[in-house]
Amino acid sequence: MSKTINAGIAMMKVIEDWDVKQVYGIPGGSINSTMEALRVEQDKIDYVQVRHEEVGAFAAAAHAKLTGKIGVCFGSAGPGATHLFNGLYDAQMDHAPVLAIIGQVGTSDMNWDSFQEMNENPMFADVSVYNRTVMTADSLPHVIDEAIRRAYKENGVAVVTIPNDFGTKDIPADFWSSGHSYVKPLLPQPDEEKIKAALKLISEAKHPVIFAGIGVNGATEELVTLSKHLKLPVVMSAISKGMIPDDFEGNMGSAYRVSTKPGNETLEQADLIMMIGADFPFARTKGMFNPDAKFIQVDIDSSKIGKRHNVDVPILSDAKQELVALSDEVAHRRFYDACVANRKNWRAYLQQLADKTTSPLGVGSVFKQINRISTGNDVFAIDVGDVTMNSLRFLNMNEKQKFTTSALFATMGYGMGAAIAGKLTYPDRQVFNLTGDGAFAMVMQDLLTQVKEKLHIINVVFSNVSVKF
């Protein structure tokens, strides 16, 4: 007689094979078989019971952004599923790999307009890169395995809907998982002729600027070296906060909505912009760039090159390799020196705000204390609103610290789930949830999750009136 295994447990073993450590969700009748599998496998995978599915989805998305590894969440049929949307759209728009497991009524109740029965596939079509309803118990582990591979390939959301009875059935034990054999794709290397063309444009420009995005993650030393050698001031996208130290003289900060004064002013003057690993959504719609500026764009994804603006030198390359290739020369520029002086004045102004002792307490004063107690390798979960702008301006970060926010979707309430994921992922680090009073009110029920899981998180709640300097 051939060996068998419970399909739900087989599914969980596939998830374990992909090195998943936490699964976030809320129990419900239509997800019972998944809950039972989590109970059986509790020594190998940690089930985190959040108080709202939205927070579970935020946590899964934040885990993916912080680590590059897939985050997993679930919701039961109907409202449990729809509660996931905010977090899943955040993951989609910030290109984070997430697996969402969706409950469904048992097959004998499907298509009878049963209690909480919904046709869930169309609902998740827009947010997902992979969206399937499991059709047989035998295929359950395979569909989960395929979903995770697709989420990694597309850096997006994979959705698997599971009729509840399938997870209770026994299936042949000869299923397999590809998690242990997953190989990251090789990143493209820079073309020598493109590097020469880029250096020529840089040498001819009077006001050249680097605009660095999330793609510079892991290339701190190379980016700083290039900036110093070629005297190129660096403007960062908001989500790239901390990828080069805030105390580096060439770091002008961010631009547009959640900006610094030097960041905006540097871009206004730029006659050459080298975009590295960035997909800046305001490039065209808000006219943030000098229309006469020339562009060098570096990205590992060819579909991103030329997406937001005309490109004079396209470079399909891993950011780190491209930065190394460009760093052989040394330049001297008065524009760089002027940008450094402008940044110095701006930092002095922020310090004046931080040093104020007047009442009511100002935002700068609070961030002064956050900076004081930071350990140097903290995790900052930043919510959306005024707190995003103030965090970008006042937090003094280095490349060892981690910063996560809801960047392109910009959904309030992100900070709570992100902090929970941050502490579970990095238990030995100090974790902050920096949030506004409005966003905190949306998700404050999950303080209970922090308590239940014994997560020592520093929750800082700002009132919007405190931004009045």
Salt bridges, closest charged atoms under 4 A:
ASP17 OD2 - HIS180 ND1 2.96
ASP19 OD1 - LYS21 NZ 3.12
ASP19 OD2 - LYS69 NZ 2.89
GLU36 OE2 - ARG39 NH2 2.76
GLU41 OE1 - LYS13 NZ 3.46
GLU53 OE1 - HIS83 ND1 2.86
ASP90 OD2 - LYS65 NZ 2.87
ASP94 OD2 - LYS65 NZ 2.78
ASP145 OD2 - ARG149 NE 3.51
GLU146 OE1 - ARG149 NH2 2.45
GLU146 OE2 - ARG150 NH1 3.42
GLU154 OE2 - LYS153 NZ 3.30
GLU192 OE2 - LYS196 NZ 3.78
GLU193 OE2 - LYS196 NZ 3.79
GLU204 OE2 - LYS200 NZ 2.51
ASP246 OD2 - LYS241 NZ 2.94
GLU265 OE2 - LYS261 NZ 3.20
ASP279 OD2 - LYS307 NZ 3.30
ASP279 OD1 - ARG308 NE 2.81
ASP301 OD2 - LYS304 NZ 3.12
ASP355 OD1 - LYS368 NZ 2.82
